[in-house]
Amino acid sequence: MSSDDLPGTTGQPDQTALRLGRKRLRVVGLVVALAFASIAIRLVGFVPDSRTAADDDEAPPRLEATALQTRPDITDRHGQLLATDLRVPSVFADPSMIRDLGGTAKALAEALKGVNADVLEVRLRKAKRFAWVKHQITPAEQAKLLQLGLPGVDFRFAQHRVYPAESLASHVVGFVGLDNLGLAGIEQAIDTGKLGEAGKQRAVTLSLDLRVQEIVQSELRHAHRRFRTEGACGLVMDVLSGELLALASLPELDPNRAETATLDQQKNRCSGLSFELGSIFKLLSHAMALDSGKVSIADQFDATDVLRIGRHTIRDDHAKRKWLSVPEIFMYSSNIGTARMTFAAGGAEPFKAFLTKLGLMERLSFEIRAAARPQLPSRWPDITTATASFGHGLATTPLQFAAAVASLVGDGTRVRPTLLRHSPEQAKLRGARVVSPRTVQDLRYLMWLVVNAKGGTGNRAAAEGYLVGGKTGTAEKVKNGVYLRDRVVASFVGVFPIDKPRYVVLVMLDDPRGDAGTHGFRYGGWTAGPIAAEIIARSGPLLGVPPSRLVADDGFEQRLSAIKGAAVTTPRRAENGLAPVGFDR
Amino acid sequence: MSSRSSVVAVALALGAAAVVFQLKHTVLELERELRTTRQQIEEQRWRQQKLRADRAYLTRPERIAMQARQLGMQPLRPARIAEVGRIVRYDHLELAGKTVPFVLPSGAAAELRIKPIQTLAVDTGGPAR
């Protein structure tokens, strides 16, 4: 029997079965094609790749942040590093991978300073997969641990801010908190955006010169030890651009250990506190009077007796009891003469307007946030005007005062202090005019007298090799609105070279005590003046200021001799230096 | 579908798969190399940062001043600075000590002395601090 004879067949192939077979073949082909397609897709990698660097055996530990994402470095004007970020390892352990917890804890305690083996073992036994061993280890400790090769012990890296200069310029640079955010100084200014574009660069370049900063801080430390001061401020400022080459405040702090700093150490006595500065303020009242045109340098004022205003009496510390010329009033620091001059120039209103022009009636706009507001009288009766003329009854920051002096003796245009290095274009910009060129010359001459004329209160501020002009000040400290007779703020503001000023130097000592060398005196001329002189002598060569030649003060000598009635003489000078002979520190 | 075209199709599929696999492997290797290189660059940048901080610490002015004192050096004082143009030349000094005889037109004998233009006594001592 053949297939042809099978029931239901007609002897021809079954078309339906063929069609079904072909359909099935197509389905299988499609499935196989899909399978190949999925393999192809997987190979090309359209599926997200879940591999990470941690899966690679050779990859180094994962970093918390890249070196390009750190805070900007802070440098001085010559590129000397003041603050930078470092990647510092911390040690952790995974107890699940440690067989002998006690032995491992002991080995770690031997390798790491400050780690107690028993305490660590308890911590490891409590933890499941992770336990800190020690934060911020040194490279030497890291090397020891790598040599030990303990299983289950590894490192995690984090950024840590370091300050290589330690306490140098610490009040300017500031410090950061545990989260690496700025808490004070330039560090805080970077985060608040106060530095503008300068804060967004890879490095913030300050105007400071670290060498001059070290000189100022070392001299202030010397003064602090010698005169047992409560604190001190010292600064050096460019007289035309306002750039600060140094700004130092004592007591100092180390930003590497900012968490241990006391409140007193954190205070910035140059810009963060305001003081009644005393007689150095006479520079401003003299400038106002001379610039008003109502008082000339040849005028004389009655200082034969005390000055009575209402029930108040104004006296001179070193009373001369005679008529004094304007140069003598300044040189001998006469309160009576200064008050009379201020009234002759118009009194309260012109004086207030002059202080406003110099920016002393408002808070200083400065890169560092800790700028104190000046403390000013709310009303200005005559007695207030008189006392304000010689620096009592109103308080300002030493920095603001130094900027005012720079404005007066530079080229007579307003100077704004800054901690950022100026570009050559910025250094050429000048502010609004505050006094005439004639007044500038007069003030330089008056300041020269204080230091170089016989009997001037600033004779001890004469610096070796440089012609210096300045003004001394001694003001009683105020506590709870009461003047303390036995505690003073002693200060000296100097300009050098006074014939062609380049820099202003200000030294302020908070509550100095006299010693045998000062014959017990605490006056600014005995304490702050010599400190400023030493700062000038040491920093002048570094700043590229050539020593003054003897001919430089010929002009001042001629002017002195031309003033009628001025009973002022100058001592004979040494040939090789400008320091008057016979004065010691 | 003919058997020949099926064979060709399968062969093409296998060949394409092999090529893609090889490409993928190469790319993965390059990615790994790039990652490693980037991490090495990071490591070196951090190392460089540390060296800069070390150098800043070692060259800070306080330390330099201390080491200078240990070496017996003194800070530069203004009295030690002089202008080059004001320093008298040795040959001028020698001439100043000599006289040059000559004869005037009248026949009389005379002597010339030469005085240095610049004179500066450079003090090698300097005041004690």
Interface residues (C-beta under 8 A of the other chain):
Chain A: L25 G29 F36 I39 A40 L43 V44 G45 A53 D56 E58 A59 P60 L63 T66 A67 L68 T70 Q80 L81 L82 T84 D85 L86 R87 V162 P164 A165 E166 L168 L210 R211 Q213 E214 S218 A463 E464 G465 Y466 A537 R538 G540 P541 L542 P546 P547 E575 N576 G577
Chain B: M1 A13 A16 A17 V20 F21 K24 R32 R35 T36 Q39 Q40 E42 E43 R45 W46 Q49 K50 R52 A53 D54 R55 A56 Y57 T59 R60 P61 E62 A65 P75 L76 R77 P78 A79 I81 E83 A121 D123 P127
